[in-house]
Amino acid sequence: MSLPSRLILLLALVASGAFAASLLPSGDWPNKHDSVFAEVFHSSQNLNLQQTLQLPEDAWQQIDAKGINFGFSEHTFWFRLNIKDLALDRADDWMLELKYPLLDQLSLFVVAQDQAQQTFVTGNNLPFASRPVAVPEFVFPLSGLQQADWIYIKVKSDSSIQLPISLYKENSYWQQRLAFVTFDAAFYAVLASMVIYNLLIYAFSRDSIFLIYSITIGSFALLMASMHGWTFALLWPNAPALNDRMLLLSLAATASCMAYFGITFLRLKNLSRKTYRIFIAYISLAIIAAIASFFVPYPWMIRALAALAVVMSLSALVNGAYLWHTTRSRDVLLFFLAFSLLIFGFLIYSLQKFGVVPVTLLTEHAIEIGSMAQVILLALSLAERHNRERHALMAAQDVIINMQREANEVLDQKVKERTQDLEKVNHRLQQESTTDALTQIRNRRCFDQQFYTLFHDAYREKTPLSLLLIDIDHFKQFNDNHGHQIGDLVLQKVATTLDKVIKRPMDEVYRYGGEEFATLLPDTPDDGAALIAEQLRQQVERLIVRDGNKELSVTISIGFHSQVPTDPEQLHQHYDLADQALYLAKHDGRNCVRGSHSLMPSEELG
């Protein structure tokens, strides 16, 4: 939908909402086009009915009964209507409605000859069941008015003191009630559909702004339901204190969510750092107010939050106009137009609560009319912006894909050329990671890996595995008497000799550490291991290492263990038996070979 189409839709919604509100009935007053007056008296003293009946006539002030609004006040208010002046058909049953559902303490008396014929005691600080008629507003059924003179109404409230009084014949009341409920149902249906609509878009797009907007609409719907008395009537009718708390929390949540949505929608952090800091300050104040509502008395908090709503409304209007003037951003224009209606409705409603503007059907429903247009326009704007950004992203992706395709064609050849080089490098690195730098045979790391693998292979295949542990005899003397260079030379020559003796590809010699070496012989029984061990010993014994003019002889001691593994967990036992055999070879004079079968039973493990 184009921008002009959305603006036309917006104006149509506002006009239709205002027109619908103006058509809602306001009561069966005798002369609907004439002013109907009530009288008011207010004082800091909490007078009872008898004390009020004794007040002098000049203590009462005349006001319009259809638009009573004194804003926030700590006084106790008394209102009275002269039934004779109303010229009612007293034979009929009448319903007196006070449209504002947030009055804390409310009493109504039908008085005849200074005596109360009917008495009603209710209020928002009593359970919902105290209301004479089970509707969110305060409705009082009046009967037997033939002898009645006055209707007295006593009000004391921490909320705004407003009593838009309407009188209906009983049948007329339920007819207009249907119209009001239909209006409210349509209003909340629009909000609910917008919440679901944006949640669905979020579910498919994963764009968090739709989730933020859904939460914003939800908190706003809760606020409106609290102010209109629906949450008290339907959710917690027996908890008036909770009802007050939820009104404060929903007002704080709406303020903070709207500010955060504005930050996200307009990308204020990049668009205007000053406006961004202002909105962050509003969010902080709203959160502080929400926390304070658990500790600070309700009268103070409702005034503070109402004042914050006024300041935020004015500030948002001013900042929105400024941003549009300086940036000419399409998103700023849509945001400003959409929120101007809602903010204007909030402003009118807040000023009404302070008694600045009168209570009328339009001022009472200004928020609903503006908000329905706002949520629809913003939802359409969000969807359009999401599509616009998605198309831009897709176009950018197409460019990137083409660039990547061209780059890939060039890179493919280079990759092919480098693959072989990398394979060679990887092979060399693998060799270096498992090769002892000094002796150029496999190192301890490689031994541990191969020993584990070959041991488990032998277990699965039921074949013998032989482990030879080799130690250079008196190696310390080479280092102490001839220096470490000669010691290194001895290690290198011994390693080379051992590696030459091992013939099978599957067999391998490892430098285990220091002057110790190891050999793994897969599929080799005890006698085969003994034969190879003796060959190793003899070849090393023939070695001659020269230190200048001196010829140094080298010998080794070898211990081995051969076994078909019976338990895959006995890897360390296999090694320990070979180690004990090596210890036995050293004990028997060195330069010899000993197998684990030579161990005495007491020397064996386990």
C-alpha positions as CSV (number, residue, x, y, z in Angstrom):
1,M,0.0,0.0,0.0
2,S,1.4,3.4,-1.0
3,L,2.0,6.3,1.4
4,P,-1.0,8.3,0.1
5,S,-3.3,5.3,0.4
6,R,-2.2,4.8,4.0
7,L,-2.8,8.5,4.8
8,I,-6.3,8.2,3.3
9,L,-7.0,5.1,5.4
10,L,-5.7,6.9,8.5
11,L,-8.0,9.9,7.9
12,A,-11.0,7.6,7.2
13,L,-10.4,5.7,10.4
14,V,-10.1,8.9,12.5
15,A,-13.2,10.4,11.0
16,S,-15.3,7.2,11.3
17,G,-14.1,6.7,14.9
18,A,-15.0,10.3,15.9
19,F,-18.3,10.0,14.1
20,A,-19.1,6.7,15.8
21,A,-18.2,8.1,19.2
22,S,-20.4,11.1,18.6
23,L,-23.4,8.9,17.9
24,L,-23.1,7.0,21.1
25,P,-26.1,7.9,23.4
26,S,-25.5,10.1,26.4
27,G,-28.6,9.5,28.3
28,D,-32.4,10.0,28.4
29,W,-32.3,13.5,29.8
30,P,-35.6,15.3,29.5
31,N,-34.2,18.0,27.2
32,K,-31.1,16.6,25.5
33,H,-30.1,19.9,24.0
34,D,-30.3,21.8,27.3
35,S,-27.7,21.9,30.0
36,V,-28.5,19.7,33.0
37,F,-27.0,21.1,36.2
38,A,-25.9,19.4,39.4
39,E,-24.6,21.0,42.6
40,V,-21.2,20.3,44.2
41,F,-19.7,20.8,47.6
42,H,-16.1,19.7,48.4
43,S,-14.1,19.9,51.6
44,S,-11.1,18.3,53.3
45,Q,-13.6,17.1,55.9
46,N,-15.2,13.7,55.5
47,L,-18.8,14.6,56.1
48,N,-21.6,12.0,56.3
49,L,-25.0,12.3,54.7
50,Q,-26.7,13.9,57.7
51,Q,-24.0,16.6,58.0
52,T,-24.2,17.3,54.3
53,L,-28.0,17.6,54.4
54,Q,-27.5,20.4,57.0
55,L,-25.2,22.5,54.8
56,P,-26.5,25.9,53.8
57,E,-27.6,26.5,50.2
58,D,-24.8,28.9,49.5
59,A,-22.3,26.1,50.2
60,W,-23.3,24.4,47.0
61,Q,-22.0,25.4,43.5
62,Q,-23.9,24.7,40.3
63,I,-22.0,22.7,37.5
64,D,-22.9,20.9,34.3
65,A,-23.9,17.3,35.3
66,K,-22.7,15.8,32.0
67,G,-19.1,17.0,32.3
68,I,-18.1,16.9,36.0
69,N,-14.3,16.8,36.2
70,F,-12.1,18.2,39.0
71,G,-8.9,16.4,38.2
72,F,-6.7,15.0,41.0
73,S,-7.9,16.2,44.4
74,E,-7.6,15.0,48.0
75,H,-10.9,16.5,49.0
76,T,-14.2,14.7,49.6
77,F,-16.8,15.7,47.0
78,W,-20.5,15.7,47.4
79,F,-22.8,16.1,44.3
80,R,-26.6,16.4,44.3
81,L,-29.2,16.3,41.6
82,N,-32.7,17.8,42.2
83,I,-35.1,15.2,40.9
84,K,-37.9,17.7,40.5
85,D,-35.7,19.8,38.2
86,L,-35.0,16.8,36.1
87,A,-38.7,16.4,35.3
88,L,-38.4,12.6,35.2
89,D,-41.2,10.2,34.7
90,R,-41.0,8.9,38.3
91,A,-43.2,5.9,37.6
92,D,-40.4,4.4,35.4
93,D,-37.3,2.6,36.6
94,W,-34.1,4.6,35.9
95,M,-30.4,3.8,35.7
96,L,-27.9,6.4,36.7
97,E,-24.5,5.9,35.2
98,L,-21.1,7.3,36.2
99,K,-18.9,6.6,33.2
100,Y,-15.5,6.8,35.0
101,P,-14.7,3.4,36.5
102,L,-11.7,4.3,38.7
103,L,-13.4,6.2,41.5
104,D,-12.1,4.7,44.8
105,Q,-14.9,5.5,47.3
106,L,-18.4,6.1,46.0
107,S,-21.7,6.3,47.8
108,L,-25.1,7.2,46.3
109,F,-28.2,8.1,48.3
110,V,-31.8,8.7,47.0
111,V,-33.2,11.2,49.6
112,A,-36.8,11.9,50.4
113,Q,-37.6,14.4,53.2
114,D,-34.0,14.3,54.4
115,Q,-34.1,10.5,54.7
116,A,-32.2,8.1,52.5
117,Q,-34.7,5.8,50.6
118,Q,-31.9,4.0,48.7
119,T,-28.2,3.7,49.6
120,F,-25.4,2.3,47.5
121,V,-21.8,2.0,48.7
122,T,-19.2,0.9,46.2
123,G,-15.9,2.1,44.7
124,N,-12.8,0.9,43.0
125,N,-11.2,0.1,46.4
126,L,-13.9,-2.5,47.1
127,P,-14.4,-5.9,45.4
128,F,-16.1,-5.7,42.0
129,A,-19.2,-7.5,43.5
130,S,-20.0,-4.3,45.5
131,R,-21.1,-2.6,42.3
132,P,-24.9,-2.6,42.0
133,V,-24.8,-3.6,38.3
134,A,-22.0,-5.9,37.1
135,V,-20.5,-3.6,34.5
136,P,-17.1,-1.8,34.6
137,E,-18.7,1.6,35.1
138,F,-20.7,2.6,38.1
139,V,-24.4,2.1,37.4
140,F,-27.2,2.5,40.0
141,P,-30.7,1.2,39.5
142,L,-33.2,3.8,40.8
143,S,-36.7,2.9,41.6
144,G,-39.6,4.4,43.6
145,L,-38.7,8.0,42.8
146,Q,-42.3,9.2,43.3
147,Q,-41.5,10.6,46.7
148,A,-37.8,11.3,46.2
149,D,-36.4,14.8,46.3
150,W,-32.6,14.6,45.7
151,I,-29.9,12.2,44.6
152,Y,-26.7,12.7,46.6
153,I,-23.4,11.3,45.5
154,K,-20.3,11.2,47.7
155,V,-16.9,10.7,46.1
156,K,-13.3,10.4,47.4
157,S,-10.6,9.1,45.1
158,D,-6.9,9.0,44.5
159,S,-7.6,9.0,40.8
160,S,-9.1,11.9,38.9
161,I,-12.4,13.2,40.3
162,Q,-14.7,13.0,37.3
163,L,-18.4,12.0,37.2
164,P,-19.9,12.3,33.7
165,I,-23.5,11.6,34.9
166,S,-26.0,10.0,32.5
167,L,-29.6,8.9,33.3
168,Y,-31.4,6.2,31.3
169,K,-34.6,4.5,31.4
170,E,-33.8,0.8,32.1
171,N,-34.5,-0.4,28.5
172,S,-32.6,2.5,27.0
173,Y,-29.6,1.8,29.2
174,W,-29.2,-1.8,28.0
175,Q,-29.6,-0.6,24.4
176,Q,-26.8,2.0,24.7
177,R,-24.8,-0.5,26.7
178,L,-24.7,-2.8,23.8
179,A,-23.4,0.0,21.6
180,F,-20.6,0.8,24.1
181,V,-19.6,-2.9,24.4
182,T,-19.6,-3.3,20.6
183,F,-17.3,-0.3,20.3
184,D,-15.0,-1.7,23.0
185,A,-15.0,-5.1,21.4
186,A,-14.1,-3.7,18.1
187,F,-11.3,-1.6,19.6
188,Y,-9.7,-4.6,21.5
189,A,-10.3,-6.8,18.5
190,V,-8.2,-4.4,16.3
191,L,-5.5,-4.4,19.0
192,A,-5.5,-8.2,19.3
193,S,-5.4,-8.7,15.5
194,M,-2.4,-6.3,15.3
195,V,-0.6,-8.2,18.1
196,I,-1.2,-11.5,16.3
197,Y,-0.3,-10.0,12.9
198,N,3.0,-8.6,14.1
199,L,3.9,-11.8,16.0
200,L,3.3,-13.8,12.8
201,I,5.6,-11.5,10.8
202,Y,8.2,-11.8,13.6
203,A,7.9,-15.6,13.5
204,F,8.6,-15.7,9.8
205,S,11.1,-12.8,9.5
206,R,12.8,-12.9,12.9
207,D,12.9,-9.1,12.8
208,S,12.8,-8.1,16.4
209,I,11.0,-4.8,15.7
210,F,7.8,-6.7,15.1
211,L,8.1,-8.4,18.5
212,I,8.8,-5.1,20.1
213,Y,5.7,-3.6,18.5
214,S,3.6,-6.6,19.5
215,I,4.6,-6.1,23.1
216,T,4.0,-2.3,22.8
217,I,0.4,-2.9,21.5
218,G,-0.1,-5.6,24.2
219,S,0.9,-3.3,27.1
220,F,-1.2,-0.5,25.6
221,A,-4.2,-2.8,25.4
222,L,-3.7,-3.8,29.1
223,L,-3.5,-0.1,30.0
224,M,-6.7,0.7,28.2
225,A,-8.5,-2.3,29.7
226,S,-7.3,-1.2,33.1
227,M,-8.5,2.4,32.7
228,H,-11.9,1.2,31.3
229,G,-12.4,-1.3,34.2
230,W,-12.3,-4.5,32.2
231,T,-9.3,-6.0,33.9
232,F,-11.0,-5.4,37.3
233,A,-14.2,-6.9,36.1
234,L,-12.8,-10.0,34.4
235,L,-9.3,-10.8,35.8
236,W,-9.1,-9.9,39.5
237,P,-12.5,-8.8,40.7
238,N,-11.7,-9.5,44.4
239,A,-8.3,-7.7,44.4
240,P,-8.8,-4.0,44.2
241,A,-5.2,-3.3,45.4
242,L,-3.9,-5.4,42.6
243,N,-6.1,-3.6,40.2
244,D,-4.5,-0.2,41.3
245,R,-1.0,-1.8,41.0
246,M,-1.7,-3.2,37.5
247,L,-2.9,0.2,36.3
248,L,0.4,1.8,37.4
249,L,2.5,-1.0,35.9
250,S,0.6,-1.1,32.6
251,L,1.0,2.7,32.3
252,A,4.7,2.5,33.0
253,A,5.1,-0.5,30.6
254,T,3.2,1.4,27.8
255,A,5.4,4.5,28.3
256,S,8.7,2.5,28.2
257,C,7.6,0.2,25.4
258,M,6.5,3.1,23.2
259,A,9.8,4.9,23.8
260,Y,11.8,1.8,23.0
261,F,9.8,1.1,19.9
262,G,10.5,4.6,18.8
263,I,14.2,4.1,19.3
264,T,14.1,0.9,17.3
265,F,11.8,2.0,14.5
266,L,13.6,5.3,13.9
267,R,17.1,3.9,14.6
268,L,17.5,7.0,16.9
269,K,21.0,6.0,18.0
270,N,22.2,6.7,14.5
271,L,19.7,9.3,13.5
272,S,19.8,11.7,16.5
273,R,21.9,11.0,19.6
274,K,20.2,13.9,21.4
275,T,16.7,12.5,20.8
276,Y,18.0,9.0,21.6
277,R,19.2,10.1,25.0
278,I,15.8,11.8,25.7
279,F,14.0,8.6,24.9
280,I,16.4,6.5,27.0
281,A,15.7,8.9,29.9
282,Y,11.9,8.4,29.4
283,I,12.4,4.6,29.5
284,S,14.5,4.9,32.7
285,L,11.9,7.1,34.4
286,A,9.1,4.7,33.4
287,I,11.1,1.7,34.8
288,I,11.9,3.6,38.0
289,A,8.2,4.5,38.3
290,A,7.2,0.9,37.8
291,I,9.6,-0.2,40.6
292,A,8.5,2.7,42.9
293,S,4.9,1.7,42.5
294,F,5.5,-1.2,44.8
295,F,6.6,1.1,47.6
296,V,5.3,4.6,46.9
297,P,1.6,5.3,47.7
298,Y,-0.8,5.1,44.7
299,P,-1.9,8.8,44.8
300,W,1.6,10.0,44.3
301,M,2.4,7.4,41.6
302,I,-0.7,8.0,39.5
303,R,0.0,11.7,39.4
304,A,3.6,11.2,38.6
305,L,2.9,8.7,35.7
306,A,0.1,10.9,34.4
307,A,2.5,13.9,34.4
308,L,5.2,11.7,32.7
309,A,2.6,10.8,30.0
310,V,1.9,14.5,29.3
311,V,5.6,15.3,29.1
312,M,6.4,12.3,26.9
313,S,3.5,13.2,24.6
314,L,4.6,16.8,24.1
315,S,8.2,15.8,23.8
316,A,7.5,13.1,21.2
317,L,5.5,15.6,19.1
318,V,8.2,18.2,19.3
319,N,11.1,15.8,18.6
320,G,9.1,14.0,15.8
321,A,8.5,17.3,14.0
322,Y,12.1,18.4,14.5
323,L,13.5,15.1,13.1
324,W,11.2,15.2,10.1
325,H,12.2,18.8,9.4
326,T,16.0,17.9,9.7
327,T,16.0,14.5,8.1
328,R,13.0,14.3,5.7
329,S,13.1,10.6,6.5
330,R,10.1,8.6,5.2
331,D,10.2,6.4,8.4
332,V,10.2,9.5,10.6
333,L,7.2,11.0,8.7
334,L,5.2,7.7,9.1
335,F,6.1,7.4,12.7
336,F,5.3,11.0,13.5
337,L,1.9,10.9,11.7
338,A,1.0,7.6,13.3
339,F,2.0,8.5,16.8
340,S,0.7,12.1,16.6
341,L,-2.8,10.8,16.7
342,L,-2.2,8.5,19.6
343,I,-0.1,11.1,21.5
344,F,-2.7,13.7,20.9
345,G,-5.4,11.3,22.3
346,F,-3.2,10.7,25.3
347,L,-2.6,14.4,25.7
348,I,-6.3,15.2,25.6
349,Y,-7.1,12.3,28.0
350,S,-4.3,13.3,30.4
351,L,-5.4,17.0,30.4
352,Q,-9.0,15.7,31.0
353,K,-7.7,13.9,34.1
354,F,-6.3,17.2,35.4
355,G,-9.5,19.0,34.7
356,V,-8.2,21.2,32.0
357,V,-10.6,20.0,29.3
358,P,-14.2,18.8,29.9
359,V,-15.4,15.2,29.9
360,T,-17.2,14.4,26.6
361,L,-17.6,11.3,24.5
362,L,-14.9,12.4,22.2
363,T,-12.4,13.2,24.9
364,E,-13.3,9.9,26.7
365,H,-12.6,7.9,23.5
366,A,-9.8,10.0,22.0
367,I,-7.2,7.4,22.8
368,E,-9.2,4.5,21.2
369,I,-9.9,6.4,18.0
370,G,-6.3,7.6,17.6
371,S,-4.8,4.3,18.6
372,M,-6.8,2.2,16.2
373,A,-5.5,4.4,13.3
374,Q,-2.0,4.4,14.8
375,V,-1.6,0.6,15.2
376,I,-2.9,-0.1,11.7
377,L,-0.8,2.6,10.0
378,L,2.3,1.6,11.9
379,A,1.7,-2.1,11.2
380,L,1.4,-1.4,7.5
381,S,4.5,0.9,7.7
382,L,6.5,-1.8,9.4
383,A,5.5,-4.4,6.8
384,E,6.3,-2.0,4.0
385,R,9.7,-1.1,5.5
386,H,10.5,-4.7,6.1
387,N,9.7,-5.5,2.5
388,R,11.7,-2.5,1.3
389,E,14.7,-3.6,3.3
390,R,14.3,-7.2,2.3
391,H,14.3,-6.3,-1.4
392,A,17.3,-4.1,-0.9
393,L,19.0,-7.0,0.9
394,M,18.1,-9.3,-1.9
395,A,19.5,-6.9,-4.5
396,A,22.7,-6.6,-2.5
397,Q,22.9,-10.3,-2.1
398,D,22.6,-10.7,-5.9
399,V,25.5,-8.3,-6.4
400,I,27.6,-10.2,-3.8
401,I,26.7,-13.5,-5.4
402,N,27.8,-12.3,-8.8
403,M,31.0,-11.0,-7.3
404,Q,31.6,-14.2,-5.5
405,R,30.9,-16.3,-8.6
406,E,33.5,-14.3,-10.5
407,A,35.9,-14.5,-7.7
408,N,35.3,-18.2,-7.3
409,E,36.2,-18.8,-10.9
410,V,39.6,-17.1,-10.3
411,L,40.1,-18.7,-6.9
412,D,39.2,-22.3,-8.0
413,Q,42.3,-22.5,-10.1
414,K,44.4,-21.0,-7.3
415,V,42.8,-23.4,-4.8
416,K,43.7,-26.4,-7.0
417,E,47.2,-25.2,-7.3
418,R,47.5,-24.7,-3.6
419,T,45.8,-27.9,-2.6
420,Q,48.7,-30.1,-3.5
421,D,51.1,-27.7,-1.7
422,L,48.9,-27.7,1.4
423,E,48.7,-31.5,1.3
424,K,52.4,-31.7,1.3
425,V,52.7,-29.1,4.1
426,N,50.0,-31.0,6.1
427,H,51.9,-34.3,5.6
428,R,55.1,-32.7,6.7
429,L,53.5,-31.1,9.7
430,Q,51.9,-34.4,10.6
431,Q,55.3,-36.1,10.3
432,E,56.9,-33.4,12.4
433,S,54.3,-33.6,15.1
434,T,54.9,-37.4,15.5
435,T,58.7,-37.4,14.9
436,D,61.5,-36.9,17.4
437,A,63.6,-34.0,16.3
438,L,66.9,-35.4,17.5
439,T,66.7,-39.0,16.4
440,Q,64.2,-38.7,13.5
441,I,62.2,-41.7,14.6
442,R,58.6,-41.6,16.0
443,N,58.1,-39.8,19.3
444,R,56.2,-40.5,22.5
445,R,53.0,-38.9,21.2
446,C,53.0,-41.2,18.2
447,F,53.7,-44.2,20.5
448,D,50.8,-43.5,22.7
449,Q,48.4,-43.3,19.8
450,Q,49.7,-46.4,18.1
451,F,49.9,-48.5,21.2
452,Y,46.2,-47.7,21.9
453,T,45.2,-48.5,18.4
454,L,47.3,-51.7,18.0
455,F,46.2,-53.0,21.4
456,H,42.5,-52.7,20.6
457,D,43.1,-54.2,17.1
458,A,44.8,-57.1,18.7
459,Y,41.9,-57.5,21.1
460,R,39.4,-57.6,18.3
461,E,41.4,-59.9,16.0
462,K,42.6,-62.1,18.9
463,T,46.3,-61.8,17.8
464,P,49.4,-61.3,20.0
465,L,50.9,-57.9,20.4
466,S,54.5,-57.5,21.6
467,L,55.9,-54.5,23.3
468,L,59.7,-54.0,23.6
469,L,61.0,-51.4,26.0
470,I,64.7,-50.5,25.4
471,D,67.1,-48.5,27.7
472,I,70.7,-47.4,26.9
473,D,72.9,-48.8,29.6
474,H,74.9,-46.2,31.7
475,F,73.7,-43.4,29.4
476,K,74.3,-40.8,32.1
477,Q,78.1,-41.5,31.9
478,F,78.2,-40.4,28.3
479,N,76.8,-37.0,29.2
480,D,78.9,-36.6,32.4
481,N,82.2,-37.9,31.0
482,H,82.0,-36.9,27.3
483,G,79.5,-34.1,27.1
484,H,76.0,-33.7,25.8
485,Q,77.0,-33.7,22.2
486,I,78.4,-37.2,22.6
487,G,75.2,-38.2,24.4
488,D,73.1,-36.9,21.5
489,L,75.3,-38.7,19.1
490,V,74.8,-42.0,21.0
491,L,71.0,-41.5,20.9
492,Q,71.1,-40.9,17.2
493,K,73.2,-43.9,16.4
494,V,71.2,-46.2,18.6
495,A,67.9,-45.0,17.0
496,T,69.3,-45.5,13.5
497,T,70.5,-49.0,14.4
498,L,67.2,-50.0,15.9
499,D,65.3,-48.6,12.9
500,K,67.4,-50.7,10.5
501,V,66.8,-53.9,12.4
502,I,63.1,-53.5,12.2
503,K,62.0,-54.9,8.8
504,R,58.3,-55.2,8.6
505,P,56.3,-52.1,7.6
506,M,53.9,-52.6,10.5
507,D,56.7,-52.6,13.1
508,E,57.9,-49.3,14.4
509,V,60.6,-47.9,16.7
510,Y,59.8,-45.0,19.0
511,R,61.8,-42.7,21.2
512,Y,59.9,-43.0,24.5
513,G,61.9,-40.4,26.4
514,G,65.4,-39.6,27.4
515,E,67.5,-42.7,26.7
516,E,64.5,-45.0,26.5
517,F,63.0,-46.4,23.3
518,A,60.1,-48.7,22.5
519,T,59.1,-51.0,19.7
520,L,55.6,-52.3,18.9
521,L,55.4,-55.6,17.0
522,P,51.8,-56.5,16.0
523,D,50.9,-60.1,15.4
524,T,54.1,-61.2,17.0
525,P,54.2,-64.0,19.7
526,D,56.6,-64.3,22.6
527,D,59.3,-66.2,20.7
528,G,59.3,-63.8,17.8
529,A,59.6,-60.8,20.1
530,A,62.5,-62.5,21.9
531,L,64.3,-63.1,18.6
532,I,63.9,-59.5,17.4
533,A,64.9,-58.1,20.8
534,E,68.1,-60.2,20.7
535,Q,68.9,-58.9,17.2
536,L,68.5,-55.3,18.4
537,R,70.7,-55.9,21.3
538,Q,73.5,-57.5,19.2
539,Q,73.4,-54.7,16.6
540,V,73.7,-52.0,19.2
541,E,76.5,-53.9,20.9
542,R,78.6,-53.7,17.6
543,L,78.2,-49.9,17.6
544,I,81.4,-47.8,17.9
545,V,81.0,-44.1,18.9
546,R,84.1,-42.0,18.6
547,D,85.0,-39.1,20.9
548,G,88.2,-37.8,19.4
549,N,90.6,-40.6,19.6
550,K,88.5,-42.6,22.0
551,E,86.2,-45.4,20.9
552,L,83.1,-45.8,23.0
553,S,81.0,-48.9,23.2
554,V,77.2,-48.8,23.7
555,T,74.9,-51.5,25.0
556,I,71.2,-51.7,25.7
557,S,68.8,-53.6,28.0
558,I,65.5,-54.8,26.7
559,G,62.3,-56.0,28.4
560,F,59.3,-57.2,26.5
561,H,55.8,-58.6,26.9
562,S,53.8,-60.5,24.4
563,Q,50.2,-61.4,24.9
564,V,46.8,-61.7,23.1
565,P,44.7,-59.0,24.9
566,T,41.7,-60.4,26.8
567,D,40.4,-57.1,28.1
568,P,40.5,-53.8,26.2
569,E,41.0,-51.9,29.5
570,Q,44.3,-53.7,30.3
571,L,46.5,-51.5,28.2
572,H,48.5,-50.2,31.1
573,Q,49.0,-53.7,32.5
574,H,50.5,-54.7,29.2
575,Y,53.0,-51.8,29.4
576,D,53.8,-52.4,33.1
577,L,54.7,-56.1,32.4
578,A,57.2,-55.0,29.7
579,D,58.5,-52.4,32.1
580,Q,59.1,-54.9,34.8
581,A,60.9,-57.2,32.3
582,L,63.2,-54.2,31.5
583,Y,63.9,-53.7,35.1
584,L,64.8,-57.4,35.4
585,A,67.2,-57.0,32.5
586,K,69.0,-54.2,34.3
587,H,69.0,-56.1,37.5
588,D,70.6,-59.1,35.8
589,G,73.6,-57.0,34.7
590,R,72.3,-55.0,31.7
591,N,73.2,-55.7,28.0
592,C,70.6,-58.5,28.0
593,V,67.0,-59.3,27.0
594,R,64.3,-60.4,29.5
595,G,60.7,-61.2,28.7
596,S,57.7,-60.9,31.1
597,H,57.6,-64.7,31.2
598,S,60.9,-64.5,33.2
599,L,59.2,-62.6,36.0
600,M,58.6,-64.4,39.2
601,P,54.9,-64.7,40.0
602,S,55.3,-62.2,42.9
603,E,56.8,-59.7,40.5
604,E,53.9,-59.8,38.1
605,L,51.0,-57.3,38.3
606,G,47.7,-58.3,39.7
